[in-house]
Each structure stands twice: as C-alpha cells, then as structure tokens.
C-alpha cells in the first residue's frame, strides 16, 4: 500500500512539474514583445529584498 502511495505522489509531482515547465515555455513564446525579457531569478531576488525591507520595519 505504501508503495502505491509513493508512486502516486511521485506521479503527481512529475505531472505538476511538467505542467509548470510547459507553462513557462508557453509564456516565453507568447509573451508581449514590447516588454523586456526578465528571468525568474530576478523576480525571486526582488521578492527577497522586499520581504527583508518589510521585515525591518
């Protein structure tokens, strides 16, 4: 039973990961060409800086 549960969790994780990858690729292909291309790492860094600034107040 636990092997079946582990397989189900692994399958769901792979399915969600595939959905996220396809979503990223579609977002890159069909993005608005007038907006500059921004890598996700900059979004993470900006969010981290904003959270640190909010935490200090």
Buried (B, 14 or more C-beta within 10 A) or exposed (E): EEEEEEEEEEEEEEEEEEEEEEEEEEEEEEEEEEEEEEEEEEEEEEEEEEEEEEEEE
